[in-house]
Amino acid sequence: MADKIRIALAGAGAVGREHLMRLVAMPDVEIAGIADPSETNLSSAAAQFGIARVEREARSFAAAGKPDGLIIA
């Protein structure tokens, strides 16, 4: 099997969670991390979907461990 596509998500509110529900169901996708300025949304979504990398700003993904794609929700 080919390497997984690493996707980061900017926005952990209701729309972001809809994206996460679909992304985690895709076997060829890995969630590289999520970003949200709301600590409540961020910690809740990270716990619900088992996401280790959380950032307050999406631009932080460009600094290290760049994802293959970024969804802005």
Secondary structure, 3 states (H helix, E strand, C coil): CCCCEEEEEECCCHHHHHHHHHHHCCCCEEEEEEECCCHHHHHHHHHHHCCCCEECCCCHHHHCCCCCEEEEC
